[in-house]
Amino acid sequence: MQSILLIVSINLTSSLIGTNGMQVSEVIGRAREVSARCAFTVHQRGPEGPEVRDVTLEQQLFYRVRCEPQKGHCLRVCNCTVSETQRGNGTKDGERWGGGRTHLVIDERGCATEASLFQHVTYEDDFTAGIFNPYPIRFRSSRSTGVQLQCATSLILLEKDGQCPRKSCDTKGNSAAEERKNG
């Protein structure tokens, strides 16, 4: 069984974003920034699976982001990419990220770009998101030593009715609005 290094990073955008995509500060002047405390965990097989630190290529993984609740907001996870680490480039630790091999796996709506590799972002509640990875990503380069998953996360304003304005995805990766438009 081959082990692989898995590095995960989540970037939390602390600016508030309204439902029309404009930053609130553009709409009402200076907006109070919301700082969120979020935890990121990786689990075997699914959200109820044991938390893992080391993984092998054969493991199914579930990535979870959980943030402390902030009144009037909800969490959005999108724009996830995977990139590889490579050996032997002369850096201090002998590894570096990238090498020009970064792949978008979750788009700006939170929809999987290749549903066979990653499923769409799901939400347990307003402040907990997850991504199931049934077939772990691997790069075919002999210099590849690991994989980094990086996602953009932000706290967005709730709509007037208290609903979180996230877009939904269909089984093909299209948002529900696109699916209605395309018939």
TIVOKE-337359 format. One record per residue: x, y, z of N, C-alpha, C, CB in turn; residue in one letter. Coordinates in steps of 0.1 Angstrom, whole numbers, padded with zeros to 4 digits, always signed. Glycine has a CB too. Example, Ala and Ser with C-alpha at 12.3 -4.5 7.8 and 13.67 -1.06 7.14 Angstrom:
BEGIN
+0132-0057+0078+0123-0045+0078+0132-0033+0078+0113-0045+0090A/+0128-0022+0071+0137-0011+0071+0129+0000+0079+0141-0006+0057S/
//
This chain:
BEGIN
+0008-0012+0000+0000+0000+0000+0009+0012+0000-0010+0000+0012M/+0007+0021-0010+0016+0033-0011+0010+0045-0003+0017+0037-0026Q/+0018+0051+0005+0013+0063+0013+0015+0075+0004+0020+0064+0026S/+0007+0085+0007+0009+0098+0000+0007+0109+0010-0002+0099-0012I/+0015+0120+0008+0014+0131+0017+0002+0139+0012+0027+0140+0017L/-0007+0143+0021-0019+0151+0018-0018+0164+0026-0032+0143+0021L/-0017+0175+0020-0017+0188+0026-0030+0195+0022-0004+0196+0022I/-0037+0201+0032-0049+0208+0029-0048+0222+0034-0061+0200+0035V/-0052+0232+0026-0053+0245+0031-0066+0251+0027-0041+0254+0026S/-0071+0259+0037-0084+0266+0034-0081+0281+0036-0095+0261+0044I/-0085+0289+0027-0083+0303+0028-0097+0309+0032-0078+0310+0015N/-0098+0316+0043-0110+0322+0047-0110+0336+0043-0113+0320+0062L/-0120+0340+0035-0121+0354+0031-0130+0361+0042-0128+0356+0017T/-0124+0371+0049-0131+0377+0060-0140+0388+0056-0121+0382+0070S/-0140+0393+0043-0149+0403+0039-0163+0397+0037-0144+0410+0026S/-0173+0406+0039-0187+0401+0037-0191+0403+0023-0196+0410+0046L/-0198+0393+0018-0202+0393+0004-0217+0393+0004-0196+0382-0004I/-0224+0402-0003-0238+0402-0005-0243+0392-0015-0243+0416-0008G/-0256+0390-0016-0261+0380-0026-0259+0384-0040-0276+0379-0023T/-0256+0397-0043-0254+0401-0057-0239+0400-0061-0259+0415-0060N/-0231+0395-0052-0216+0393-0055-0208+0405-0052-0215+0389-0069G/-0214+0417-0049-0207+0428-0045-0203+0428-0031-0215+0441-0048M/-0191+0433-0027-0187+0433-0013-0196+0443-0007-0172+0436-0012Q/-0200+0440+0006-0209+0449+0013-0203+0463+0015-0212+0443+0027V/-0190+0464+0016-0184+0477+0018-0186+0486+0006-0169+0475+0020S/-0188+0480-0006-0191+0487-0018-0205+0493-0018-0189+0479-0030E/-0214+0486-0010-0228+0489-0010-0231+0499+0001-0236+0477-0008V/-0226+0497+0013-0230+0505+0025-0218+0513+0031-0236+0497+0035I/-0207+0515+0023-0196+0522+0029-0187+0512+0036-0200+0533+0039G/-0182+0515+0048-0173+0505+0055-0182+0495+0062-0164+0513+0065R/-0180+0483+0059-0187+0472+0066-0178+0466+0077-0191+0461+0056A/-0184+0462+0087-0176+0455+0098-0172+0442+0093-0185+0454+0111R/-0159+0439+0093-0154+0426+0089-0157+0415+0099-0139+0427+0086E/-0161+0404+0094-0164+0393+0103-0152+0383+0103-0177+0385+0098V/-0146+0381+0114-0135+0371+0114-0141+0358+0119-0124+0376+0124S/-0138+0348+0112-0143+0334+0116-0132+0325+0120-0150+0328+0104A/-0135+0317+0130-0126+0306+0134-0131+0294+0128-0125+0306+0150R/-0123+0288+0120-0127+0275+0113-0118+0264+0116-0129+0278+0098C/-0123+0252+0116-0114+0240+0117-0116+0232+0105-0118+0232+0130A/-0105+0225+0101-0106+0217+0089-0101+0203+0093-0097+0223+0078F/-0109+0193+0089-0106+0179+0092-0107+0170+0080-0114+0174+0104T/-0100+0159+0080-0101+0149+0069-0106+0136+0075-0088+0148+0061V/-0116+0130+0069-0121+0117+0075-0121+0106+0064-0136+0120+0080H/-0120+0094+0069-0121+0082+0060-0135+0080+0056-0115+0070+0067Q/-0138+0077+0044-0150+0072+0039-0162+0081+0039-0154+0060+0046R/-0163+0091+0048-0174+0100+0049-0174+0108+0061-0187+0092+0048G/-0185+0116+0063-0185+0126+0074-0184+0119+0088-0197+0134+0073P/-0189+0107+0089-0189+0100+0102-0177+0091+0104-0202+0091+0103E/-0168+0090+0093-0156+0082+0094-0146+0088+0104-0150+0080+0080G/-0136+0079+0107-0126+0084+0117-0117+0095+0110-0117+0073+0121P/-0113+0105+0118-0104+0115+0113-0090+0109+0110-0102+0127+0124E/-0084+0113+0099-0071+0108+0095-0061+0119+0093-0073+0100+0082V/-0048+0115+0095-0037+0123+0093-0028+0118+0081-0028+0124+0106R/-0027+0105+0080-0019+0099+0069-0029+0091+0061-0008+0090+0075D/-0028+0092+0048-0037+0085+0038-0029+0077+0028-0046+0096+0031V/-0036+0068+0022-0030+0060+0012-0039+0063-0001-0030+0045+0015T/-0034+0058-0012-0040+0061-0025-0054+0054-0026-0032+0057-0036L/-0056+0044-0018-0069+0036-0020-0080+0042-0011-0066+0022-0016E/-0077+0051-0002-0087+0056+0008-0097+0066+0001-0080+0062+0019Q/-0110+0064+0005-0120+0074+0002-0119+0085+0013-0134+0068+0000Q/-0120+0098+0009-0118+0108+0019-0130+0118+0019-0105+0116+0016L/-0132+0124+0031-0142+0134+0032-0136+0146+0039-0155+0129+0041F/-0136+0157+0033-0130+0170+0038-0141+0178+0045-0122+0178+0027Y/-0139+0182+0057-0149+0190+0064-0143+0203+0069-0155+0182+0076R/-0151+0214+0067-0148+0227+0072-0159+0231+0081-0146+0238+0060V/-0156+0234+0094-0166+0238+0103-0161+0251+0110-0168+0227+0114R/-0170+0262+0109-0167+0275+0114-0176+0278+0126-0168+0286+0103C/-0171+0287+0134-0180+0292+0145-0191+0300+0139-0171+0300+0156E/-0203+0299+0144-0214+0307+0138-0212+0322+0140-0227+0302+0145P/-0216+0329+0130-0216+0344+0130-0230+0348+0126-0205+0350+0120Q/-0237+0356+0135-0250+0360+0133-0252+0367+0119-0255+0369+0144K/-0262+0363+0112-0266+0369+0099-0257+0364+0087-0264+0384+0100G/-0249+0354+0089-0240+0349+0079-0241+0334+0077-0226+0353+0082H/-0235+0329+0066-0233+0315+0064-0220+0313+0057-0246+0309+0057C/-0216+0300+0057-0203+0296+0050-0206+0293+0036-0197+0285+0058L/-0196+0297+0027-0196+0292+0013-0182+0287+0010-0200+0304+0003R/-0181+0275+0004-0168+0269+0000-0169+0268-0015-0166+0255+0007V/-0158+0272-0022-0158+0272-0036-0143+0272-0041-0166+0283-0043C/-0142+0272-0054-0129+0273-0061-0118+0265-0055-0124+0288-0061N/-0120+0252-0054-0110+0242-0048-0101+0237-0059-0117+0231-0041C/-0088+0237-0056-0079+0232-0066-0070+0221-0059-0070+0243-0071T/-0065+0212-0067-0055+0203-0062-0042+0206-0070-0059+0188-0063V/-0031+0205-0063-0018+0206-0069-0008+0196-0063-0012+0221-0067S/+0003+0194-0069+0012+0183-0065+0024+0189-0058+0016+0174-0076E/+0031+0181-0049+0044+0184-0044+0054+0176-0052+0045+0182-0029T/+0066+0182-0054+0076+0175-0061+0089+0174-0053+0078+0181-0075Q/+0097+0163-0056+0110+0161-0049+0121+0168-0057+0113+0147-0048R/+0131+0172-0049+0144+0175-0055+0145+0188-0063+0148+0164-0063G/+0140+0199-0058+0142+0211-0065+0152+0220-0058+0128+0218-0067N/+0159+0215-0048+0169+0224-0042+0163+0232-0030+0175+0232-0051G/+0151+0231-0027+0146+0239-0015+0150+0232-0002+0130+0239-0016T/+0149+0240+0008+0154+0235+0022+0148+0221+0025+0150+0245+0032K/+0135+0220+0023+0129+0207+0027+0128+0197+0016+0115+0210+0032D/+0133+0201+0004+0134+0191-0007+0121+0190-0015+0138+0178-0002G/+0111+0197-0011+0098+0196-0018+0093+0210-0021+0087+0189-0009E/+0085+0211-0031+0079+0224-0035+0065+0221-0040+0087+0231-0045R/+0056+0231-0040+0042+0229-0045+0042+0233-0060+0032+0238-0037W/+0033+0227-0067+0030+0232-0080+0038+0225-0091+0033+0246-0081G/+0046+0232-0098+0053+0226-0110+0044+0228-0122+0057+0212-0108G/+0034+0237-0121+0025+0240-0132+0013+0230-0132+0032+0239-0144G/+0012+0222-0122+0001+0212-0123-0009+0215-0112+0007+0197-0121R/-0018+0224-0115-0029+0227-0106-0042+0224-0113-0028+0242-0100T/-0051+0218-0107-0064+0214-0113-0076+0219-0105-0065+0199-0115H/-0085+0226-0112-0097+0230-0105-0106+0218-0103-0104+0242-0113L/-0110+0215-0091-0119+0204-0089-0133+0208-0084-0113+0194-0079V/-0134+0220-0078-0147+0226-0074-0147+0240-0079-0149+0226-0058I/-0158+0243-0086-0158+0257-0093-0163+0268-0084-0167+0256-0105D/-0166+0279-0089-0170+0291-0081-0184+0290-0075-0170+0304-0090E/-0192+0280-0079-0205+0278-0074-0205+0267-0063-0215+0274-0084R/-0193+0260-0061-0192+0249-0052-0196+0235-0059-0202+0251-0040G/-0196+0235-0072-0199+0223-0080-0186+0216-0084-0208+0227-0092C/-0187+0203-0084-0175+0195-0088-0173+0197-0103-0177+0180-0085A/-0161+0198-0108-0158+0199-0122-0157+0185-0128-0145+0207-0125T/-0154+0175-0120-0153+0161-0124-0159+0153-0113-0139+0156-0128E/-0172+0150-0114-0179+0144-0103-0174+0130-0099-0194+0143-0106A/-0166+0124-0108-0161+0111-0105-0149+0112-0096-0156+0103-0118S/-0143+0124-0095-0131+0126-0086-0135+0132-0073-0121+0134-0093L/-0144+0142-0073-0149+0149-0061-0163+0152-0063-0141+0163-0059F/-0171+0151-0052-0185+0154-0053-0187+0169-0050-0193+0145-0043Q/-0199+0174-0053-0202+0188-0050-0201+0191-0035-0216+0192-0055H/-0198+0203-0032-0197+0208-0018-0211+0205-0012-0193+0222-0016V/-0212+0199+0000-0225+0198+0007-0224+0205+0020-0228+0182+0009T/-0235+0209+0025-0236+0217+0038-0245+0209+0048-0241+0231+0035Y/-0239+0207+0059-0246+0201+0070-0255+0211+0077-0237+0194+0081E/-0250+0223+0078-0257+0235+0084-0251+0247+0078-0257+0234+0099D/-0255+0259+0083-0249+0272+0078-0234+0273+0080-0256+0283+0084D/-0228+0266+0088-0214+0268+0091-0205+0255+0090-0212+0274+0105F/-0211+0245+0084-0203+0232+0082-0205+0228+0068-0208+0221+0092T/-0193+0226+0061-0193+0221+0047-0185+0209+0046-0188+0233+0037A/-0188+0201+0035-0179+0189+0033-0178+0186+0018-0185+0177+0040G/-0167+0179+0015-0165+0175+0001-0160+0161+0002-0154+0184-0006I/-0168+0152-0005-0164+0138-0006-0155+0135-0018-0177+0129-0007F/-0144+0128-0015-0134+0125-0026-0134+0109-0027-0120+0131-0022N/-0142+0103-0036-0143+0089-0036-0131+0083-0043-0155+0085-0044P/-0124+0090-0052-0112+0085-0058-0101+0095-0056-0115+0082-0073Y/-0092+0093-0046-0082+0102-0043-0074+0106-0056-0073+0097-0033P/-0070+0119-0057-0063+0124-0068-0048+0119-0067-0063+0140-0068I/-0043+0115-0078-0029+0112-0078-0023+0118-0092-0026+0097-0077R/-0011+0122-0091-0004+0127-0103+0005+0116-0108+0004+0140-0100F/+0007+0115-0121+0015+0104-0127+0030+0106-0128+0009+0101-0140R/+0034+0117-0123+0048+0121-0123+0056+0113-0112+0051+0136-0121S/+0068+0107-0116+0076+0100-0106+0081+0110-0096+0087+0093-0113S/+0081+0123-0098+0086+0133-0089+0076+0137-0079+0092+0145-0096R/+0063+0133-0081+0052+0138-0073+0053+0130-0059+0039+0135-0080S/+0052+0138-0048+0053+0132-0035+0040+0134-0027+0065+0137-0028T/+0031+0143-0031+0019+0145-0024+0010+0154-0031+0023+0152-0011G/-0002+0157-0025-0012+0164-0031-0017+0175-0021-0024+0155-0035V/-0019+0187-0026-0025+0198-0018-0039+0201-0023-0015+0210-0018Q/-0048+0202-0014-0062+0206-0017-0063+0220-0011-0073+0197-0012L/-0067+0230-0019-0069+0244-0015-0083+0249-0019-0058+0253-0020Q/-0090+0254-0010-0104+0260-0013-0105+0274-0008-0115+0251-0007C/-0113+0282-0015-0117+0295-0010-0129+0293-0001-0119+0305-0022A/-0129+0299+0010-0141+0299+0019-0144+0313+0023-0139+0290+0032T/-0157+0316+0024-0161+0330+0028-0174+0329+0036-0163+0339+0016S/-0176+0339+0044-0188+0341+0051-0197+0351+0043-0186+0346+0066L/-0209+0346+0040-0217+0355+0031-0230+0358+0039-0221+0348+0018I/-0236+0370+0036-0248+0374+0043-0260+0366+0039-0251+0389+0039L/-0268+0363+0050-0280+0356+0047-0290+0365+0040-0287+0351+0061L/-0299+0359+0032-0310+0367+0026-0319+0372+0036-0317+0359+0015E/-0328+0381+0032-0338+0387+0041-0347+0376+0048-0347+0397+0034K/-0349+0365+0041-0358+0355+0047-0350+0345+0056-0365+0347+0036D/-0337+0348+0058-0328+0340+0066-0322+0328+0059-0336+0334+0077G/-0324+0327+0046-0318+0316+0038-0304+0319+0034-0327+0312+0026Q/-0296+0309+0033-0282+0311+0028-0283+0311+0012-0272+0300+0033C/-0277+0321+0006-0279+0322-0009-0268+0314-0017-0278+0336-0013P/-0267+0301-0014-0257+0293-0021-0264+0288-0034-0252+0281-0012R/-0256+0285-0044-0262+0279-0056-0261+0264-0054-0254+0283-0069K/-0271+0257-0060-0271+0242-0060-0266+0237-0073-0286+0237-0057S/-0262+0224-0073-0256+0218-0084-0265+0206-0088-0241+0213-0082C/-0266+0203-0101-0273+0191-0105-0262+0180-0106-0280+0193-0119D/-0266+0168-0111-0257+0157-0111-0246+0159-0122-0265+0144-0114T/-0249+0168-0131-0239+0171-0142-0229+0182-0138-0246+0174-0155K/-0231+0188-0126-0222+0199-0122-0228+0212-0125-0209+0197-0128G/-0239+0213-0131-0245+0226-0134-0253+0232-0122-0255+0225-0147N/-0253+0245-0121-0261+0250-0111-0276+0248-0114-0258+0266-0108S/-0285+0249-0104-0299+0247-0107-0304+0257-0116-0307+0247-0093A/-0300+0270-0115-0304+0280-0124-0300+0277-0139-0298+0294-0120A/-0288+0272-0141-0284+0269-0155-0292+0257-0160-0269+0265-0155E/-0295+0248-0152-0303+0236-0156-0317+0241-0160-0304+0226-0145E/-0324+0250-0153-0337+0255-0157-0336+0262-0170-0343+0264-0146R/-0325+0270-0172-0324+0278-0184-0322+0269-0196-0312+0288-0182K/-0314+0258-0194-0311+0249-0205-0322+0239-0208-0298+0242-0203N/-0332+0239-0199-0344+0231-0201-0342+0217-0197-0349+0231-0215G/
//
